[in-house]
């Protein structure tokens, strides 16, 4: 498992509609700052993670934790028709920061060379 803390990602342009980052979920909250490029994030509410994984198993026999799948537009249409799950779509440009809560499944497409800085973190409550 990758420890929490700062990371830098570089992704090539998505040429074959297979995604720059395939569908996955993170175990810690994270923020992602786009320093160069542009990306489209397709994500799902944490409450829908079970339904998304169920759909993925039916579709390919894989689980989201294997990180082997990138949902196409037709997959997303089928997911909505069969499970009632609709993704959120975020267009990230240079200088934009995205905050992702732990457990929110997501995938990313880069249309240009993309560089971003990410930091995972956990909130600790003291009672």
N, C-alpha and C positions, 0 to 999 in steps of 0.2 A: 504494500500500500504506500502511496506517495504521502509523505508527511505534509502537514499543514504548513503554510508559509508562502513566500513569494516565489513565483515561477515566471519564466518568459517562454512564450510559444511563438513559433513561426510556422505558417501554413502556406502551401502553394495554392495557386488558383485552382478551383474545382473545374476541371475540363470535361469530365465524363458523368456529371450528376451523381457522383458517389459520395459527395461531401468532403469537406476538409477535416471535419471531426464527426465521427459517426455517433449514433444515438447512445447516450450513456447518462449516468447520474453520478453526482458527487456526494460523498458522505459528510462533507463540511460545507457550510455557507462559503460563498466565494464572490469576489468582485473581479471583473475583467475590464481593463482599460485598453482600448484600441489605440495603439501608438502610430501605426501605419496601416493603410488599407481600408477595406470595407467588408463587412460580413453580414450575413442574414442568419439569425438565430431562430430556430424553431424549437419551442419548449412546451412543456406540459405542467399543469398544476400538480403539486405533490399528491393531492387526493386522487389523481387519475393514474398514478404510476402502476397500480395493480392492473387496471384495465389495459393500459398500453402494453405491459409485459405479457398479459394474456393474449392480446391481439398478435403480438410478435411471435409468441409460441405457435399460434395457429397458422400464421403466415409462413414461418421459416423453420420452426423447431428450435430456434435459438432464444436465449434470454437476453435481456438488455445488458446484463453484466459481461457478456461476451464481446460486446462492442463490434459486432459484425454487420450491423444493418444501418442503412441510411434511408429514411422514409422519403419516397417521391411524392409528388402531388396526388397521384392516384392512390397511393397507400394511405395518405392523410384523409382522402375522401372516403375510402373504405373504413378506416378507423372511426370516422364520424358516423357513417351509416350503420356499422355493426355494434359499436360500443358507446356512441353518443359523446365521444371525446373530441374536443376541438382544441388545436394548439394555439399558443400565442406566438406571434411572429414579430421579431424586433429587427429593424435595419440599423446596424451599428456602423457609425462613421468614425473617422479619426477624431480622437478626443472624447468620444462617448464612453461612458462607463456603464456596465451592466452588472447588476447585483442578482445573484442566483442563490435562493435558499437551498439548503441541503435537501436532497431527495427529488428535486425537480429535474426530470429527464429532459435532455436537450441534445440537439445536433447543430452543427454550424457549417455554413457554406461560405467560402471566400471567393469573391470575383476578381480579386487582385491579390498580389502577395500581401499577406497579413502578418503583422507582428503585434502581439498584445502581451500585457503584463497581467498576471493573475495572482491573487493572494487568497488562500483559503483560511478561514478562521472559525473559531467556535465561541459562542457566547456562554459564559459560565455564570450561573445564578448562585449567589450566596444567600442563604437564609439565616 
